[in-house]
Amino acid sequence: MKILDSLRASLSKDKTALTAPTASTDSKTVRKKPLKRKIAPGTEASRQEAILQIRNVVHDKGYKVISISKLLNCFGFQKRSSCNVELITVMLAEHNLTVHPQLSLGLKSNDCVRIYGFPVAQLGDLFESEEDEPTGGARQQRERELEDFIDKHNLFHKLGLKKVMRQYSPTQTRDRFDFLCSDAKGSQVVLELKHVGGGKSAVEQVLRYIGMLKQEQPGKKARGILVTGIRDVDTAKALHGMTPAQQQEIEWYLYRYNKGSGDVSFELVSYDFIDHHLGILTKAS
């Protein structure tokens, strides 16, 4: 029995000697890397980690597409409530991230939203297609409806304009303006409407139309107004990239449409607003 006890003690000492670190440990000894601690879901740390991952995607691709159910899971929620929807919105906003469409209990679990590093927004209802991915024809139809509505209700005065002609085509061109208008100073004004976002192509379109008016009537002042249903980052970047002289000639407005009352109003998107938020976006990257 004493012999067995002695062997156990010896084996125990040998095991200890093999596992215990010593000051003379060979530099070539392989040491195990510490295991990365798994962050528990629903904690503040896990939510911050989720926001960091979202920001990385937004930085690389411009936005992140995610379903409502996955977004809830990222923040440790299994079900929607007004409280957790508000919490997600506020936490994202603290990191200059905006969800579009805006998070609400009306969205379905499998609905997808986009998260941006710019305050993308719409002010009310949209003149939009019921299709998930409207075709070019459907988009044009929605814009015609917006055009018809503004024309029928003579809403030009809300933009400080007077209508001259609808679908005006400059001499020797095939282009057609949504509206050719004039302002109180007698300047010619191109009014171009987009039922959702505009983007670079819409900004370039308005600038091209302004150039056509200047060629058609040299010496007469001309400017442009772009109206969209969504304050989108692509339009903001396009306007931000223009020269100061070009920025003096074009304004960007959002329309606010209420389907219930049938009322439409307009809100200016200032260059100060664009510069400020694109500046934040640049710093974040």
HUBELGI-V208443 format. One record per residue. N is the residue number from 1. RES is the residue in three letters. PSI is psi as a letter, one per 30 degrees, with the letter a starting at -180 (none if undefined). Layout:
# HUBELGI-V208443
N:RES:PSI ; N:RES:PSI
This chain:
# HUBELGI-V208443
1:MET:e ; 2:LYS:e ; 3:ILE:e ; 4:LEU:e ; 5:ASP:e ; 6:SER:e ; 7:LEU:e ; 8:ARG:e ; 9:ALA:e ; 10:SER:e ; 11:LEU:e ; 12:SER:e ; 13:LYS:e ; 14:ASP:e ; 15:LYS:e ; 16:THR:e ; 17:ALA:e ; 18:LEU:e ; 19:THR:f ; 20:ALA:k ; 21:PRO:k ; 22:THR:l ; 23:ALA:f ; 24:SER:g ; 25:THR:k ; 26:ASP:k ; 27:SER:f ; 28:LYS:f ; 29:THR:k ; 30:VAL:k ; 31:ARG:k ; 32:LYS:k ; 33:LYS:k ; 34:PRO:k ; 35:LEU:k ; 36:LYS:k ; 37:ARG:k ; 38:LYS:k ; 39:ILE:k ; 40:ALA:k ; 41:PRO:k ; 42:GLY:f ; 43:THR:l ; 44:GLU:e ; 45:ALA:e ; 46:SER:e ; 47:ARG:e ; 48:GLN:e ; 49:GLU:e ; 50:ALA:e ; 51:ILE:e ; 52:LEU:e ; 53:GLN:e ; 54:ILE:e ; 55:ARG:e ; 56:ASN:e ; 57:VAL:e ; 58:VAL:e ; 59:HIS:e ; 60:ASP:e ; 61:LYS:f ; 62:GLY:f ; 63:TYR:l ; 64:LYS:k ; 65:VAL:k ; 66:ILE:k ; 67:SER:l ; 68:ILE:e ; 69:SER:e ; 70:LYS:e ; 71:LEU:e ; 72:LEU:e ; 73:ASN:e ; 74:CYS:e ; 75:PHE:g ; 76:GLY:g ; 77:PHE:k ; 78:GLN:f ; 79:LYS:l ; 80:ARG:k ; 81:SER:l ; 82:SER:e ; 83:CYS:e ; 84:ASN:f ; 85:VAL:e ; 86:GLU:e ; 87:LEU:e ; 88:ILE:e ; 89:THR:e ; 90:VAL:e ; 91:MET:e ; 92:LEU:e ; 93:ALA:e ; 94:GLU:f ; 95:HIS:g ; 96:ASN:h ; 97:LEU:k ; 98:THR:k ; 99:VAL:k ; 100:HIS:k ; 101:PRO:l ; 102:GLN:k ; 103:LEU:k ; 104:SER:l ; 105:LEU:f ; 106:GLY:f ; 107:LEU:k ; 108:LYS:l ; 109:SER:e ; 110:ASN:g ; 111:ASP:k ; 112:CYS:k ; 113:VAL:l ; 114:ARG:k ; 115:ILE:k ; 116:TYR:l ; 117:GLY:g ; 118:PHE:k ; 119:PRO:i ; 120:VAL:k ; 121:ALA:l ; 122:GLN:k ; 123:LEU:f ; 124:GLY:b ; 125:ASP:l ; 126:LEU:k ; 127:PHE:i ; 128:GLU:l ; 129:SER:l ; 130:GLU:f ; 131:GLU:k ; 132:ASP:e ; 133:GLU:i ; 134:PRO:k ; 135:THR:l ; 136:GLY:e ; 137:GLY:e ; 138:ALA:e ; 139:ARG:e ; 140:GLN:e ; 141:GLN:e ; 142:ARG:e ; 143:GLU:e ; 144:ARG:e ; 145:GLU:e ; 146:LEU:e ; 147:GLU:e ; 148:ASP:e ; 149:PHE:e ; 150:ILE:e ; 151:ASP:e ; 152:LYS:e ; 153:HIS:g ; 154:ASN:h ; 155:LEU:g ; 156:PHE:e ; 157:HIS:f ; 158:LYS:f ; 159:LEU:g ; 160:GLY:g ; 161:LEU:l ; 162:LYS:k ; 163:LYS:k ; 164:VAL:e ; 165:MET:k ; 166:ARG:k ; 167:GLN:h ; 168:TYR:k ; 169:SER:j ; 170:PRO:l ; 171:THR:k ; 172:GLN:h ; 173:THR:l ; 174:ARG:f ; 175:ASP:k ; 176:ARG:k ; 177:PHE:k ; 178:ASP:e ; 179:PHE:k ; 180:LEU:k ; 181:CYS:l ; 182:SER:l ; 183:ASP:a ; 184:ALA:f ; 185:LYS:f ; 186:GLY:g ; 187:SER:k ; 188:GLN:k ; 189:VAL:k ; 190:VAL:k ; 191:LEU:j ; 192:GLU:k ; 193:LEU:k ; 194:LYS:k ; 195:HIS:f ; 196:VAL:c ; 197:GLY:l ; 198:GLY:d ; 199:GLY:a ; 200:LYS:e ; 201:SER:e ; 202:ALA:e ; 203:VAL:e ; 204:GLU:e ; 205:GLN:e ; 206:VAL:e ; 207:LEU:e ; 208:ARG:e ; 209:TYR:e ; 210:ILE:e ; 211:GLY:e ; 212:MET:e ; 213:LEU:e ; 214:LYS:e ; 215:GLN:e ; 216:GLU:e ; 217:GLN:i ; 218:PRO:k ; 219:GLY:f ; 220:LYS:k ; 221:LYS:k ; 222:ALA:k ; 223:ARG:l ; 224:GLY:l ; 225:ILE:k ; 226:LEU:k ; 227:VAL:k ; 228:THR:l ; 229:GLY:f ; 230:ILE:k ; 231:ARG:j ; 232:ASP:l ; 233:VAL:e ; 234:ASP:e ; 235:THR:e ; 236:ALA:e ; 237:LYS:e ; 238:ALA:e ; 239:LEU:e ; 240:HIS:e ; 241:GLY:f ; 242:MET:l ; 243:THR:l ; 244:PRO:e ; 245:ALA:e ; 246:GLN:e ; 247:GLN:f ; 248:GLN:f ; 249:GLU:f ; 250:ILE:k ; 251:GLU:l ; 252:TRP:k ; 253:TYR:l ; 254:LEU:k ; 255:TYR:k ; 256:ARG:j ; 257:TYR:k ; 258:ASN:j ; 259:LYS:e ; 260:GLY:e ; 261:SER:f ; 262:GLY:g ; 263:ASP:k ; 264:VAL:k ; 265:SER:l ; 266:PHE:k ; 267:GLU:k ; 268:LEU:k ; 269:VAL:j ; 270:SER:l ; 271:TYR:f ; 272:ASP:e ; 273:PHE:e ; 274:ILE:e ; 275:ASP:e ; 276:HIS:e ; 277:HIS:e ; 278:LEU:f ; 279:GLY:e ; 280:ILE:e ; 281:LEU:e ; 282:THR:e ; 283:LYS:e ; 284:ALA:f ; 285:SER:none
